[in-house]
Amino acid sequence: MPVGSVALLVGMLALVLASAGNTLGYDYHCYEGAAQALRDGKPMYDIAFSVNVGTCPGTYTYPPAFAAVLVPWLSLGGAAAGLWCVAMAACFLAGVALLPVRRDVRWLIVIVAALDWPLLYAVKLGQVEPLLFLGFAAAWRWMDRASVVGGVTAIGALVKVQPALLAVWAIATGRFRAAVVAVVAAVALAAATTLVTGVGAWTTYIELLRDLGGQLTTPHNFAPGAVAHLAGVSDAAAMAIQLASAALAVAALLAAWRYASPELSLQVTIVASQLISSPLRDHYAVLLLLPTAWLVQRGRTWAVVFPLVGWIALFGGTGSAATAAATTAATTAATTAATTAATGSWIAAATVPLAFFACLAVLLWEVALERLPARAATATAA
């Protein structure tokens, strides 16, 4: 398994990267563009383009600190995009090596990853999900080390805002030192990069986040509200669905923080962190490999289906171009076939949030199972 699983993953990644063409490092070029703009003294954000178009290159929706850190990477020239994709693959493998599970579970996760479209897609694009996977894996392995949890939370939040939820998890589980380390480290790193980016970059980023959260028509968005909008639901109803989805994720978080063990509540936090905000991309499902490893460790081998659901959206014609074309055709009622294509597209797109919520539901069921022995002991004592 060690040799075969790694060979399978490397082989699949090699095939995907070799056939990527001009999409190799597609998202990396967004980061690169922001870093170049910063180096040249130009604005790194274009809010109107990012919100209304939402595609790369030309749009940057990450914290200013991430662009500042990437400036030295520009020295790699034309090889930068390919090397970044390889680095993301290495981050994923490092994260798997850190998983606090049995060795056979680690190798199984590598095999699943080799067959997991969200991971292959994320590496091809140069997306940061493998880097976040590594951070979450480190926090899981050393969850009782304040320096590790705090450091990972600070770095993750400055790469992408969702990992900041780890600081709240730390407070909820009594890891106050980790939360303090996270806040202090994040503030220190943000202050250091502000010397380069300026305060205005942060205010623009906050404005961008606010506008993105209320946008359900951005291409390649699989958030529940965006899927509802794709299905033809009114804007008001789609936004209500999106808010209800976020509220459900928050309720799951509160329940896990109150009743689950720290390790299980961490898994719930990882999944819910992707559901409480919009947009939701299909390659975010890379992070589902973390709770999948936890469930497989507990004998729930069938949990490998959660990350593999990502293939449905791919073959369901939910790519940004296909979705936009089908939706436009359906809106203008050009043909019945176009309407059918749009319907099939939103059904396939719905499998992405459903995979997250299904995983979340299983984790909450595990919370209930954890509490059964405690309830039995209480009843016996009474």
RASULBEL-V404270 format. One record per residue. N is the residue number from 1. RES is the residue in one small letter. SS is DSSP state (~ for helix, > for strand, _ for the rest). PHI is phi in radians with two decimals (NA if undefined). D_FIRST is the distance of its C-alpha to the first C-alpha in Angstrom with 1 decimal. Layout:
n->[N,N]
res->[RES,RES]
ss->[SS,SS]
phi->[PHI,PHI]
d_first->[D_FIRST,D_FIRST]
This chain:
n->[1,2,3,4,5,6,7,8,9,10,11,12,13,14,15,16,17,18,19,20,21,22,23,24,25,26,27,28,29,30,31,32,33,34,35,36,37,38,39,40,41,42,43,44,45,46,47,48,49,50,51,52,53,54,55,56,57,58,59,60,61,62,63,64,65,66,67,68,69,70,71,72,73,74,75,76,77,78,79,80,81,82,83,84,85,86,87,88,89,90,91,92,93,94,95,96,97,98,99,100,101,102,103,104,105,106,107,108,109,110,111,112,113,114,115,116,117,118,119,120,121,122,123,124,125,126,127,128,129,130,131,132,133,134,135,136,137,138,139,140,141,142,143,144,145,146,147,148,149,150,151,152,153,154,155,156,157,158,159,160,161,162,163,164,165,166,167,168,169,170,171,172,173,174,175,176,177,178,179,180,181,182,183,184,185,186,187,188,189,190,191,192,193,194,195,196,197,198,199,200,201,202,203,204,205,206,207,208,209,210,211,212,213,214,215,216,217,218,219,220,221,222,223,224,225,226,227,228,229,230,231,232,233,234,235,236,237,238,239,240,241,242,243,244,245,246,247,248,249,250,251,252,253,254,255,256,257,258,259,260,261,262,263,264,265,266,267,268,269,270,271,272,273,274,275,276,277,278,279,280,281,282,283,284,285,286,287,288,289,290,291,292,293,294,295,296,297,298,299,300,301,302,303,304,305,306,307,308,309,310,311,312,313,314,315,316,317,318,319,320,321,322,323,324,325,326,327,328,329,330,331,332,333,334,335,336,337,338,339,340,341,342,343,344,345,346,347,348,349,350,351,352,353,354,355,356,357,358,359,360,361,362,363,364,365,366,367,368,369,370,371,372,373,374,375,376,377,378,379,380,381,382]
res->[m,p,v,g,s,v,a,l,l,v,g,m,l,a,l,v,l,a,s,a,g,n,t,l,g,y,d,y,h,c,y,e,g,a,a,q,a,l,r,d,g,k,p,m,y,d,i,a,f,s,v,n,v,g,t,c,p,g,t,y,t,y,p,p,a,f,a,a,v,l,v,p,w,l,s,l,g,g,a,a,a,g,l,w,c,v,a,m,a,a,c,f,l,a,g,v,a,l,l,p,v,r,r,d,v,r,w,l,i,v,i,v,a,a,l,d,w,p,l,l,y,a,v,k,l,g,q,v,e,p,l,l,f,l,g,f,a,a,a,w,r,w,m,d,r,a,s,v,v,g,g,v,t,a,i,g,a,l,v,k,v,q,p,a,l,l,a,v,w,a,i,a,t,g,r,f,r,a,a,v,v,a,v,v,a,a,v,a,l,a,a,a,t,t,l,v,t,g,v,g,a,w,t,t,y,i,e,l,l,r,d,l,g,g,q,l,t,t,p,h,n,f,a,p,g,a,v,a,h,l,a,g,v,s,d,a,a,a,m,a,i,q,l,a,s,a,a,l,a,v,a,a,l,l,a,a,w,r,y,a,s,p,e,l,s,l,q,v,t,i,v,a,s,q,l,i,s,s,p,l,r,d,h,y,a,v,l,l,l,l,p,t,a,w,l,v,q,r,g,r,t,w,a,v,v,f,p,l,v,g,w,i,a,l,f,g,g,t,g,s,a,a,t,a,a,a,t,t,a,a,t,t,a,a,t,t,a,a,t,t,a,a,t,g,s,w,i,a,a,a,t,v,p,l,a,f,f,a,c,l,a,v,l,l,w,e,v,a,l,e,r,l,p,a,r,a,a,t,a,t,a,a]
ss->[_,~,~,~,~,~,~,~,~,~,~,~,~,~,~,~,~,~,_,_,~,~,~,_,_,_,_,~,~,~,~,~,~,~,~,~,~,~,~,_,_,_,_,_,_,_,~,~,~,~,~,~,_,_,_,_,_,_,_,_,_,_,_,~,~,~,~,~,~,~,~,~,~,~,~,~,~,~,~,~,~,~,~,~,~,~,~,~,~,~,~,~,~,~,~,~,~,~,_,_,_,_,~,~,~,~,~,~,~,~,~,~,~,~,_,_,~,~,~,~,~,~,~,~,~,_,_,_,~,~,~,~,~,~,~,~,~,~,~,~,~,_,_,_,_,~,~,~,~,~,~,~,~,~,~,~,~,~,~,_,~,~,~,~,~,~,~,~,~,~,~,~,_,_,_,~,~,~,~,~,~,~,~,~,~,~,~,~,~,~,~,~,~,~,~,~,~,_,~,~,~,~,~,~,~,~,~,~,~,~,~,~,~,_,_,_,_,_,_,_,_,_,_,~,~,~,~,~,~,~,_,_,_,_,~,~,~,~,~,~,~,~,~,~,~,~,~,~,~,~,~,~,~,~,~,~,~,~,~,_,_,~,~,~,~,~,~,~,~,~,~,~,~,_,_,_,_,_,_,_,_,~,~,~,~,~,~,~,~,~,~,~,~,~,~,~,~,_,_,_,~,~,~,~,~,~,~,~,_,~,~,~,~,~,~,_,_,_,_,~,~,~,~,~,~,~,~,~,~,~,~,_,_,_,_,~,~,~,~,~,~,~,~,~,~,~,~,~,~,~,~,~,~,~,~,~,~,~,~,~,~,~,~,~,~,~,~,~,~,~,~,~,~,~,~,~,~,~,~,~,~,_]
phi->[NA,-1.00,-1.24,-1.14,-1.17,-1.15,-1.11,-1.12,-1.12,-1.09,-1.11,-1.13,-1.12,-1.10,-1.11,-1.16,-1.20,-1.17,-1.73,-1.22,1.08,-1.41,-1.58,-1.11,1.16,-0.97,-1.32,-1.01,-1.11,-1.16,-1.11,-1.09,-1.09,-1.17,-1.12,-1.16,-1.10,-1.13,-1.12,-1.56,1.33,-1.85,-1.12,-1.60,-1.99,-2.27,-1.06,-1.04,-1.19,-1.10,-1.37,-1.49,-1.87,1.19,-2.15,-1.77,-1.39,1.96,-2.22,-2.35,-2.19,-1.99,-1.04,-1.02,-1.06,-1.13,-1.13,-1.13,-1.17,-1.42,-0.97,-1.08,-1.14,-1.10,-1.17,-1.36,1.15,-1.16,-1.50,-1.07,-1.12,-1.10,-1.15,-1.12,-1.08,-1.11,-1.09,-1.15,-1.11,-1.14,-1.07,-1.12,-1.09,-1.11,-1.12,-1.09,-1.09,-1.51,-0.99,-1.43,-2.26,-1.10,-1.07,-1.15,-1.20,-1.02,-1.15,-1.12,-1.11,-1.12,-1.10,-1.07,-1.08,-1.14,-1.86,-1.80,-1.02,-0.94,-1.22,-1.03,-1.17,-1.11,-1.17,-1.07,-1.35,1.35,-1.21,-1.58,-0.99,-1.04,-1.17,-1.17,-1.00,-1.07,-1.11,-1.12,-1.11,-1.14,-1.10,-1.19,-1.15,-2.00,-1.14,-1.74,-1.79,-1.04,-1.14,-1.24,-1.07,-1.13,-1.12,-1.10,-1.10,-1.11,-1.14,-1.07,-1.18,-1.52,-1.60,-2.68,-1.18,-1.00,-1.06,-1.05,-1.11,-1.07,-1.14,-1.19,-1.05,-1.07,-1.16,-1.12,-1.77,1.39,-1.66,-1.19,-1.12,-1.10,-1.12,-1.13,-1.05,-1.08,-1.16,-1.11,-1.14,-1.12,-1.13,-1.12,-1.17,-1.13,-1.13,-1.11,-1.30,-1.13,-1.07,-1.69,-1.47,1.51,-1.18,-1.03,-1.11,-1.25,-1.14,-1.16,-1.11,-1.10,-1.11,-1.12,-1.06,-1.09,-1.24,-1.14,-1.08,-1.73,-1.87,-1.99,-1.93,-1.12,-1.04,1.07,-1.87,-1.93,-1.10,-0.94,-1.13,-1.18,-1.14,-1.09,-1.11,-1.11,-1.37,1.78,-1.24,-1.11,-1.05,-1.14,-1.18,-1.11,-1.17,-1.11,-1.12,-1.11,-1.15,-1.13,-1.08,-1.12,-1.11,-1.12,-1.14,-1.13,-1.07,-1.11,-1.05,-1.08,-1.14,-1.17,-1.12,-1.46,-2.02,-1.56,-1.20,-0.97,-1.15,-1.22,-1.13,-1.14,-1.10,-1.11,-1.09,-1.08,-1.21,-1.15,-1.06,-1.55,-1.75,-1.50,-2.35,-2.24,-1.41,-2.07,-1.70,-1.17,-1.31,-1.13,-1.15,-0.94,-1.24,-1.19,-1.17,-1.24,-1.12,-1.08,-1.07,-1.12,-1.20,-1.09,-1.00,-1.57,1.64,-1.61,-1.10,-1.10,-1.13,-1.10,-1.20,-1.05,-1.20,-1.32,-1.07,-1.02,-1.18,-1.09,-1.09,-1.14,-1.44,-1.49,1.27,-1.81,-1.11,-1.01,-1.23,-1.10,-1.11,-1.08,-1.14,-1.14,-1.13,-1.07,-1.11,-1.19,-1.11,-1.45,0.97,-1.10,-2.57,-1.17,-1.10,-1.13,-1.09,-1.09,-1.10,-1.13,-1.09,-1.08,-1.15,-1.23,-1.14,-1.14,-1.09,-1.14,-1.18,-1.22,-1.13,-1.12,-1.10,-1.12,-1.22,-1.12,-1.09,-1.09,-1.12,-1.12,-1.11,-1.17,-1.11,-1.15,-1.07,-1.10,-1.15,-1.10,-1.44,-1.05,-1.06,-1.13,-1.17,-1.13,-1.14,-1.14,-1.12,-1.13,-1.11,-1.15]
d_first->[0.0,3.8,5.6,5.0,5.5,8.1,9.5,10.0,11.8,13.8,14.8,16.0,17.8,19.3,20.7,22.1,23.7,25.0,26.7,28.0,31.4,33.8,31.6,29.3,29.8,32.2,32.3,32.0,35.4,36.9,35.9,37.1,40.4,41.1,40.4,42.8,45.4,45.2,45.6,48.5,50.2,49.8,48.7,44.9,45.4,46.9,47.1,48.8,46.2,43.2,44.5,45.9,43.5,40.3,38.5,37.5,38.8,41.9,40.9,39.6,39.0,37.3,39.1,41.3,39.4,36.3,38.4,40.1,36.8,35.8,39.1,37.8,34.9,37.6,38.3,35.2,37.3,35.9,32.4,32.2,30.8,27.9,27.1,27.3,24.7,22.3,23.2,22.4,18.9,18.6,20.1,17.5,14.6,17.0,17.6,14.1,14.0,17.3,16.5,17.9,15.4,12.9,9.7,7.8,10.3,9.7,6.2,8.0,10.9,9.5,8.7,12.2,13.7,13.0,14.9,17.4,20.7,22.2,19.7,20.0,23.7,24.0,22.5,24.7,27.7,27.1,27.4,27.2,24.9,21.8,24.2,25.3,21.8,21.5,24.9,24.2,21.0,23.2,25.9,23.7,22.3,25.8,27.9,30.5,31.1,34.0,33.6,30.0,30.6,34.0,32.8,29.9,32.4,35.0,32.8,31.2,34.6,36.0,33.2,33.5,35.7,33.4,31.6,35.1,34.7,32.7,36.0,37.5,34.5,35.1,38.8,38.1,35.9,38.4,36.6,39.8,39.2,36.0,38.2,40.9,38.5,37.2,40.7,42.1,39.2,39.4,43.2,43.1,40.6,42.5,45.8,44.6,43.4,46.6,48.5,46.9,46.6,49.8,50.3,51.0,47.4,46.3,49.1,48.2,44.5,45.7,47.9,45.1,42.9,45.8,46.4,42.8,42.6,45.5,44.3,42.7,43.4,41.1,38.9,35.3,35.9,34.1,35.9,37.5,41.0,40.1,38.6,41.8,43.9,42.1,43.0,46.6,47.2,50.0,49.3,50.6,48.5,45.4,46.0,46.6,43.3,41.6,43.4,42.7,38.9,39.1,41.2,38.7,35.9,38.3,39.2,35.6,35.3,38.5,37.4,34.1,35.8,38.4,36.5,32.7,31.0,30.4,26.6,27.1,30.1,28.0,25.7,28.9,30.3,27.4,27.8,31.6,31.9,31.1,33.5,36.6,37.3,37.8,36.5,33.1,30.9,28.0,25.6,26.4,23.9,21.2,22.3,21.6,17.9,19.3,21.0,18.2,15.9,19.0,19.6,16.1,16.5,19.7,18.4,19.4,16.3,18.7,19.2,16.6,19.6,21.5,19.9,19.6,23.3,23.9,23.8,27.1,29.1,28.1,29.1,32.0,33.9,33.9,33.7,36.6,38.7,38.2,38.9,42.0,43.4,42.9,44.4,47.3,48.0,47.9,50.2,52.8,52.5,52.4,50.9,49.4,46.3,45.8,46.1,43.6,41.1,41.7,41.2,37.9,36.9,37.7,35.9,32.7,33.3,33.8,30.2,29.2,31.4,30.8,27.0,28.0,30.6,28.6,25.9,28.9,30.5,27.5,27.4,31.1,30.7,28.4,31.3,33.6,31.3,31.3,35.1,35.6,35.5,37.9,40.2,40.3,41.0,43.8,45.3,45.2,47.0,49.5]
